[in-house]
Amino acid sequence: MNVAILSSRTGWHTDELCRALAARGHAGCVLSYGALSARFGATGPGLWEGRASVLAADAVLARIVPGGSLEQVILRVDALHWIEARGLPVVNSPRAIERTVDKFLTTALLADAGLPVPETLVCQQPEQAEAAVAAFGEAVIKPLFGSLGHGLMRVSDPGQTRRMARAMAQMRSVFYVQRVIDHGGRDYRVFVVGGRVLGAIERRAPDGQWRTNVAIGGLARAVTLPPEAEALAVRAADAVGADYAGVDLLPSSDGQLFVLEVNGIPGWRGLQQATGLDVAGAIVERLEARMASTHTGRQMDARPA
């Protein structure tokens, strides 16, 4: 199996995926989103990165969708949709990626699935955001698109909230306002692959901090979750249609467990270091299962009526 790994650049994660593919007798080739070009007309449809045809691959691993202008991001996600429409398995699917990079859509799908999420307001008017912070007492305001804990603001003071809301309104921002949950500076990152929990870590915020992300200094240790927590994480990944996902669970001081986020293009370096799990190997196994089901489906479609 020849697999195209779409990414912004090579690095630890793409190296791990190439290693896992080679260990199972497959070939992996890292291609850059920024170098993609599509051709139509007399030469027939094609999607290229340099001289490499993406459509010549048997499957695509979408490692990440890099940032850029609105046009660039739309083109890159549309390219994934087009690849998938032409019969190539894409993991994660572009639909799952769209659902998980947008915090509004993720939260809406989780709530629709009956999963516990922190009380949240998504709005466009600064006055509504200010009223929500006042009602919540203390809130976290997050960028609608973002990861690794960047851009989060924890607010409670009315004056600070008003100044921040007015500044965000000038930038035409959307307000994603979430009630602060007392979680004692810890949460869980659960890695779900193919409808099962592969492993989990507990993340603790550094001294004096409240954000737990490993990328900004959070401390991680391997944990075994109770069955109800594992079931919650699996349901969250299923709600967004992800083949694999990093699900963040937030345990409150009163014993409740909330689904905070679902990441459809998660990193796993911290989890692998803490647990020793072969995460890339599990992702490749999931891709193999997708390939097998796609091949079976094509055989069924080819049977005479």
C-alpha positions in Angstrom: 0.0 0.0 0.0 1.3 3.4 -1.0 0.2 6.1 1.4 0.5 9.9 0.9 1.0 11.7 4.2 -0.2 15.3 3.8 1.4 17.7 6.2 2.9 21.2 6.4 6.5 19.7 6.8 8.3 16.6 7.9 9.0 16.1 11.6 8.6 13.7 14.5 4.9 12.7 13.7 5.5 12.2 10.0 8.6 10.1 10.8 6.6 8.0 13.2 3.9 7.4 10.5 6.5 6.5 7.9 8.2 4.1 10.4 4.8 2.4 11.2 3.9 2.1 7.6 7.3 0.5 6.7 7.0 -1.9 9.6 3.8 -3.3 8.0 5.2 -3.4 4.5 3.7 -0.2 3.2 5.4 2.9 1.7 4.8 6.4 3.0 5.5 9.6 1.3 5.2 13.0 3.0 3.7 15.7 0.7 3.3 19.4 1.5 -0.2 21.0 1.4 1.5 24.3 0.3 2.9 22.6 -2.9 -0.4 21.1 -4.0 -1.7 22.0 -7.5 -4.8 20.7 -9.3 -5.0 20.3 -13.0 -8.1 19.9 -15.2 -9.0 19.9 -18.9 -7.1 18.1 -21.7 -4.7 16.3 -19.4 -7.5 15.0 -17.2 -8.0 15.7 -13.5 -5.1 15.4 -11.2 -3.7 16.6 -7.9 0.1 17.0 -7.7 2.8 17.9 -5.2 5.8 18.6 -7.4 6.0 15.5 -9.6 4.1 13.3 -7.2 0.5 12.5 -8.0 -1.6 12.3 -4.8 -4.2 10.3 -6.7 -1.6 7.7 -7.4 -1.6 6.8 -3.7 -3.8 4.0 -2.3 -4.8 6.1 0.7 -4.1 9.5 2.4 -3.2 10.3 6.0 -4.1 13.9 6.7 -1.6 14.6 9.4 -2.5 18.2 9.8 -4.1 21.1 7.9 -1.7 24.0 8.2 -3.0 27.5 8.7 -3.0 30.2 6.0 -5.4 32.6 4.3 -9.0 31.7 4.2 -8.6 30.7 0.5 -5.6 28.5 1.3 -7.4 26.7 4.1 -10.5 26.1 2.0 -8.5 24.9 -0.9 -6.6 22.4 1.3 -9.8 21.0 2.9 -11.6 20.9 -0.5 -8.7 18.9 -1.9 -9.2 16.3 0.8 -12.9 16.2 0.0 -12.1 15.7 -3.7 -9.6 13.0 -3.0 -12.1 11.1 -0.9 -14.8 11.6 -3.5 -12.5 9.8 -6.0 -12.5 6.7 -3.9 -9.3 7.1 -1.8 -9.6 6.6 1.9 -8.7 9.7 3.8 -7.9 9.4 7.6 -9.1 11.4 9.3 -11.9 12.3 6.8 -12.2 15.9 5.8 -15.6 16.0 7.3 -14.2 14.9 10.7 -11.4 17.5 10.4 -13.9 20.2 9.7 -16.0 19.2 12.6 -13.1 19.2 15.1 -11.2 22.3 14.1 -14.3 24.4 14.7 -15.1 24.5 18.5 -18.7 25.7 17.9 -19.5 22.7 15.6 -17.6 20.2 17.9 -19.6 21.4 21.0 -22.9 21.4 19.1 -22.3 17.8 17.9 -21.3 16.6 21.4 -24.3 18.3 23.0 -26.6 16.8 20.3 -25.2 13.4 21.1 -26.2 13.8 24.7 -22.6 14.2 26.0 -21.9 16.4 29.0 -20.2 19.6 28.0 -19.4 22.7 30.1 -22.0 25.5 29.9 -21.0 27.5 26.8 -22.2 30.5 24.8 -21.1 31.2 21.2 -22.1 34.6 20.0 -21.0 37.6 17.9 -22.0 40.6 20.0 -19.6 41.8 22.8 -22.5 42.6 25.1 -23.7 39.0 25.0 -20.2 37.8 25.8 -19.9 40.2 28.7 -23.3 39.1 30.1 -22.3 35.5 29.8 -19.1 36.1 31.8 -21.1 37.9 34.5 -23.6 35.0 34.6 -20.9 32.4 34.8 -18.8 34.3 37.4 -15.6 33.2 35.7 -15.2 32.1 32.1 -12.6 31.0 29.6 -12.9 32.7 26.2 -11.4 30.6 23.4 -10.6 31.2 19.8 -13.1 29.3 17.6 -10.1 27.9 15.7 -7.0 27.0 17.7 -5.1 24.3 19.5 -2.3 23.6 22.0 -3.9 26.0 24.5 -3.0 29.1 22.6 -5.2 32.2 22.7 -7.2 31.2 25.8 -8.3 34.0 28.2 -9.6 33.4 31.6 -11.7 36.3 32.8 -14.0 37.4 35.6 -13.4 41.1 36.2 -16.1 43.1 34.4 -13.7 45.9 33.3 -11.2 43.4 31.9 -14.0 41.5 30.2 -15.4 44.7 28.6 -12.0 45.8 27.3 -11.2 42.4 25.9 -14.7 42.0 24.3 -14.4 45.4 22.6 -11.0 44.6 21.2 -12.2 41.3 19.9 -15.3 43.0 18.3 -12.9 45.3 16.4 -11.3 42.2 14.8 -14.8 40.7 14.0 -14.1 37.8 16.2 -16.6 35.2 17.3 -17.0 34.8 21.1 -16.7 31.3 22.5 -17.4 31.7 26.2 -17.2 28.7 28.5 -18.0 28.5 32.2 -14.9 27.7 34.2 -15.0 24.2 35.7 -13.1 23.7 39.0 -10.9 20.8 37.9 -7.9 21.1 40.3 -5.5 21.8 37.5 -5.8 18.4 35.8 -7.6 16.8 32.9 -7.4 13.7 30.8 -6.3 13.3 27.2 -7.8 10.1 25.8 -6.6 8.7 22.5 -9.3 6.8 20.6 -8.6 4.8 17.5 -11.2 2.8 15.6 -13.8 3.0 18.3 -11.7 1.9 21.2 -9.5 3.7 23.7 -5.8 3.1 22.9 -4.5 4.9 26.0 -4.8 7.9 28.2 -2.8 10.4 30.2 -3.6 12.7 33.0 -2.2 16.2 32.4 -1.5 18.6 35.2 -0.9 22.3 34.9 2.5 23.6 35.9 2.7 25.5 39.2 0.8 28.8 39.0 -0.9 27.9 35.7 -4.4 26.6 34.9 -3.8 25.3 31.3 -2.7 21.6 31.2 -1.5 21.3 27.6 1.8 19.4 27.4 2.9 21.7 24.6 3.0 24.6 27.0 4.5 22.8 30.0 1.8 20.6 31.3 3.0 17.4 33.1 1.7 14.0 31.8 1.5 10.6 33.3 -0.2 7.4 32.1 -3.5 6.5 33.7 -6.1 3.8 33.4 -9.5 5.3 33.1 -12.7 3.8 34.6 -15.0 2.2 32.0 -17.5 5.0 32.0 -14.8 7.6 31.2 -13.5 5.4 28.3 -17.1 5.0 27.0 -17.5 8.8 27.1 -14.4 9.3 25.0 -15.4 6.7 22.5 -18.8 8.3 22.1 -17.2 11.7 21.7 -15.0 10.5 18.8 -18.0 8.8 17.2 -20.0 12.0 17.5 -17.6 13.8 15.1 -17.0 10.8 12.9 -13.3 10.5 13.6 -11.2 7.4 12.8 -8.9 8.5 15.6 -9.0 11.4 17.9 -7.6 13.0 21.0 -10.5 13.5 23.4 -10.1 15.9 26.4 -12.1 15.0 29.5 -12.4 17.4 32.4 -13.1 16.0 35.8 -14.8 18.5 38.1 -14.2 18.8 41.8 -17.8 17.5 42.5 -17.2 14.3 40.6 -18.8 15.2 37.2 -16.9 14.4 34.0 -17.2 16.8 31.0 -16.1 16.4 27.4 -14.1 19.5 26.8 -12.7 19.1 23.2 -12.2 16.5 20.4 -9.1 16.9 18.3 -9.3 15.3 14.9 -5.7 16.0 14.0 -4.1 15.4 17.4 -0.4 15.2 18.3 0.6 12.2 20.4 4.2 12.7 21.4 3.4 13.4 25.0 1.0 10.4 25.2 3.5 8.1 23.6 6.3 9.2 25.9 4.2 8.7 29.0 2.6 5.3 28.0 5.1 3.7 25.6 2.3 3.0 23.2 2.9 2.7 19.4 0.3 5.3 18.5 1.4 5.6 14.8 1.1 1.8 14.5 -2.5 1.9 15.8 -3.3 4.7 13.3 -1.8 2.6 10.4 -3.8 -0.4 11.6 -7.0 1.7 11.4 -6.0 2.8 7.9 -5.6 -0.9 6.9 -9.1 -1.6 8.3 -10.5 1.3 6.2 -8.7 0.0 3.1 -10.1 -3.5 3.7 -13.7 -2.2 4.1 -13.3 0.0 1.0 -12.1 -3.0 -1.0 -15.0 -5.2 0.2 -17.4 -2.4 -0.6 -16.1 -2.1 -4.1 -16.4 -5.9 -4.6 -20.0 -5.7 -3.4 -20.7 -2.9 -5.9 -19.2 -4.9 -8.7 -21.4 -7.9 -8.2 -24.0 -8.4 -10.9 -27.6 -7.6 -10.0 
